[in-house]
Amino acid sequence: MKELRANTSPQPSAIVLVGFMGSGKSSIARRLARRLQCDAVDLDSYIEQRAGRRIAEIFATDGEPAFRDLETAALAECLGKADVIATGGGIVARERNRDLLRAAAAQGALIVYLRASPEVLARRIRRQPGKRPLIDGQAVLNEEETRRRVEHLLAARAAHYESCSNLVVDTDNMSLEQAMRHIISHRIQSGVQDG
Ligand code: S3P
């Protein structure tokens, strides 16, 4: 990770990616950073580096609320420093995080909801088995059970992703590259200058 700038207010041209697990946030953030030649931070990796432990380990030993505290602190820190931020899928679960995202949007940040159907998300999640404590961290799941859990959690979060974002990208039929290009062209149409 590049060294981050020491600012405290959100980057006015920051791009923040939100969306469910498996929506492509981390991969698209990396592509955006390469294309825009800027910093990108993945909040999960940021938390892991700071804590010196994997996310699954933090969930297992300290529990989800402790992870959410680390996540809120990481979001607040990174909004002031990074140009592109990939959040974790549960970022919208806390009101404080939603407020932080909306405040960043009000200051000019582009908050992108990478929307995808439960079928597509479940398929992508199953490609990295055991990585997500809230879906398949405890047991290997078949396709149907994975989709059922995704549907359940997505139903609780979908409205929050939408209310915190100022751009929704439907990614079911898009490659990562196409999603990245879509975000860049929206940014250009909105008149944001690079650099
Ligand atoms: C979570 C999503 C994960 C990670 C943690 C919790 C969630 O990030 O932050 O396992 O609650 O949706 P990804 O969306 O990058 O998988």
Boltz pocket constraint, residues with backbone or C-beta under 6 A from the ligand:
constraints:
  - pocket:
      binder: B
      contacts: [[A, 19], [A, 20], [A, 21], [A, 22], [A, 25], [A, 26], [A, 44], [A, 55], [A, 87], [A, 88], [A, 89], [A, 90], [A, 91], [A, 131], [A, 132], [A, 133], [A, 134]]
      max_distance: 6.0
